[in-house]
Amino acid sequence: MNASKHNGTTHSVGLNGVAMPNNALNWNIQQGYGTHDVAYTGNMNGDYRGTYGELTAGYSYDKNTDRLNYGIQGGVVAHANGVTFSQPLGETNVLIAAPGAAGVGIQNMTGATTDYRGYTLASNLMPYRKNDVSLITETLPANVELEQTVKTVVPTRGAIVRANYLASVGVRMLMSLTLQNGQSVPFGAIASIEGAEHSSFIVGESGQVYLTGLAPQVNLTVKWGNQSANTCRVHYSINMAKLNNDVIIDNAACR
């Protein structure tokens, strides 16, 4: 409440808050009433920060006028993998490249997520210092795993540096491997997805190996030595129509 000798008394009440995942929407509402012919006044404002930019809108009124305002702003960068739109850029920025990992949140970036291809930009980095760029693991799609979720960059002032994340996109599976003699594949064996780069996994106890980025038809080569007798192969078909769990758990023969 405000009061003055000449302008009378003005009463006002307001609300504000945040909404949507990652607090992407910031809003406030205010309503007022004044004596001495001021009558009712009010305003409402919203600020939405999303993957492709920032949108602001507001409305206010008093006895004589109604006012509406709105605006949109953002950033755009062309790079080796295409064009990426983002929230407004700062002086020093980082291009986050996680191909295949769409909709992943960025730590300390309200409303920002990777776009449909797995790219976005983060702003306001400290130049000439180590900056940790972290992805929010809780926002990863069910069929995506990242080799690393934190990258450290040291940009110069005014630069746009790049942080690359290796995303494994596909079905996840905990597979128990058995040899032709019924024994488990030895502990420490290396299981590699045939025809795929960066897709080698270590076999644990009881022949269990956790696999990511699997296609419907799985072909593995498993090795635990340099001799031909220390190699076997796995052929496994995933029934995608019945896939209803985040991780498939099953057994497979290695021959």
N, C-alpha and C positions, 0 to 999 in steps of 0.2 A: 504494500500500500504506500502511495506517495501523496503528500498533502502540501499545498502552498496557500499563501494568503490570497493570491489573485486568481489562481487557476483551479481552485477547489481540490477535490480529492479524487484520486484514481486508484481503483482496486484492480489487481491482476492476479491470475493464477496460470501456471504453466506445467506442462509435462514434457519429458524427453526420455529417449531410450534408444536401444539398438534392436535390430531384428535380423532374421535370415541367418543362414550358416556363415560362420566366420565373421559375424557382426557386420555384414556387408552394407546394411541400411542403417543410417543414423537419422533420427527424426526428432522434431520438437513441435509442440503446439502451445500457444499462449492465447488467453482470452482476458480482455480487460473491460472495465466500465468506469466512466468518469462523470463527475458532476459538471456544472457550468457548461452545459451544452456539448460536452465531449461525447456522451452516449457510449455505445459499444464499439470496441476495437478488437481485432484479433489477427493472428497470423499462424501459419503452419509452414514448415520447411522440411525437406528431405534431401539426403545426400546418399546416393547409391554408388558403391565402388565394386566393379565387376571385372571379369576377365578382360574385356575389350575396351574399358574406359571408365569414366566417372560421369554420372548424371546427377544434376541438381535441379530442384524445382521448389517453388514457394508460392504462397498466396497470402495476401494481407488485405485488410479492409478497415475502414472507419466510416464515419457518418457520411462522408462526401465521396469517397473513391473506393474502387476495388483494384487491386494490383496483382498481376500474375507474372512470375519470372521463371525462367528455366535456362539451363545451359548444359552443354556436353563438352567434355575435354578428354584427351587421351594422348597416347604416343603411338608411333608406327616406325618400325625399323625393317629395312630390307637386308637380308643376309644370305649366306650361301644356300640355305635350305628353304628360302621363300620370304614371305612378308609376315611379320607378326605385329598385331595390334595389342595395346596394353593400356594400363592406367597412365596418367601423366608422368613423363620422365623427369628425373632430377638431373643434377649436374654430372653425376657419375653413376653408371648403370651396369647391370649384368643381364645378358641374354641367357635364359635357362633353357637348355635343350635336353628334353627327355622323350625322344621319339616313341610314340605308342602309348605314353602315359598321360591320358587326357584327364582334366578335372582335378589335378593334384594341387592342394593348397601350398602356399609359400609362407614360411614362418615370418612373423612381423610385417606382413603385407595384407592389410584388411581387404577381404573380398577377392584377392587375386588368386587365380588358379591357372594351370596350364591350359592352353586352348585345345581344340579337337585333335590337333596333331601332336601335342605334347610340348609346346613352346610357350614362353611368356617372358616378360621383362620385370626385373625388380630394380627399384631406384634407391637413391640416397645412400649409396655406399661411401665409405670413408676412403679417400684417395691415399695411396702410398702406405696403406696398412692392410693387414690380413682381415678379410671379411668372410665370415662363415655364411654360406647360402644354404639354408635348410628347407627341405621339402617335408610336408606334414604327412607322416606315414599312415595316419588314420584315414586320410582321404584317398588313398590308393584304390583304384578299381580292384575287384576281386580277382581278376585275371592278370594282374600286373605285379611284378616284383622288381625292386631296384637293387642293383649291386651296392650302391652307396646312396645315402639320402642327404649327406652334407658334403659340400665342396667348398674349398677355401680359395679365394681369389685375391690378388693384390693389384688393383687398377691404378692407372695414372689419373690425374685430375681431368675430368671431362670425357673420359673414355667409356666405351661400351665393351666390356669383356664378356667372355663366353664361359659358361659352366656346363659341362657335358655330363649327363647321367645315363648310364646303361640300363635300359628297361627290358625286362624279360616278359613278353606278352604271350599268354596262352594258358593252358590248363596246368594246375599244380597237382602233384601226385606224390604220395609216399608209397614207394614200391619196394616190396620184399623180393629179393632175387635169389633163386635157387639154381644150383648146377644140375647137370644130368644125373649125377649120383645122389641127388637129394640133399646135399650139403649146401649151406649158405655161401654166397659169394664172399670171398675173404674181406676182412676189415681193411680199409684203406685203398681198396680198388677204385679205379677212376672210371666212371660211367660218362660217356660222351654222346650227345645227340648227333646222329650222322647228318652231315650237310649243314650244320649250324655252327657259327662262330661264337666263342665265349660261352659255350654250353657244356661245361664239364663239371661233374659233381662227384663228391667223395662218398663211397659206401661206408656206412657205419656198422654198428654191431648187428648181428643176426641178418646180415645181407640187406639192411634197409638203406634206401637212398631217397633223398628228397629232391624231386625234379620240378622245375618250373619252365614256363614257356613252351609247353607241349602242344603239338598239332594233333588232330584226331588220329593220325597214324604215327605211332612212336617206333622209331628204330634206334636202338642203342648199341654202342660197342663198349664192352667192359674189359678193362685190362688190369692185371695185378702183377705183371712181370714182363720180361722181354721175349719169352718163348711163346710159340704158337699155342702151347697147351695152357698158357695163362691168359687166354683171350676167349670171350664168348660174346654172343649177340642176342639181343632181345627184340622181338617183334610184338607189338601190343596195339590193339585197336580200342580207341575210346568211343563209347556210344554217347555222342554229344546230345542226343535227344533225351537221355536219362540223366544228364549232368545236373544235379541239384545241390551239390555241396561245394564249398570253397576248395576243399582238398580231397582228391580221390585216394582211398587207401585200398590197395590190392596187391596180390602176389603175381609174379611173372617168372617164367622159366628162361634161363640164360643158357643157350646151347652153342 
